[in-house]
Amino acid sequence: MIWENGLWRDETLQKYLAENRKGWKYEVIRIVANCPVFLHEHLSRLFKGAEKNQSKNSISQKELKAGLLDLIKQEELSHGNIRIQ
């Protein structure tokens, strides 16, 4: 499942990465007991990296956090990883 600009896409990560730009910044967030571990730190690094590359963010950290929490709930993800790019 891919969440892009606030919309869900039923697509695999491999297919999505193959069709999109290379060199994007990304973070992998660990999920333990339905909770993202060190979420604030991951999002801060991701947004700082985007600023350094002079990339325009189409979403705020608050919106991204809400989307991640929605994904965890929707997919009933109690343990695992989520990649954000």
PyMOL commands that set and color helices and strands:
alter all, ss='L'
color gray80, all
select helices_A, chain A and resi 13-19+39-52+61-74
alter helices_A, ss='H'
color red, helices_A
select strands_A, chain A and resi 2-4+7-9+27-32+35-36+79-84
alter strands_A, ss='S'
color yellow, strands_A
deselect
rebuild
show_as cartoon
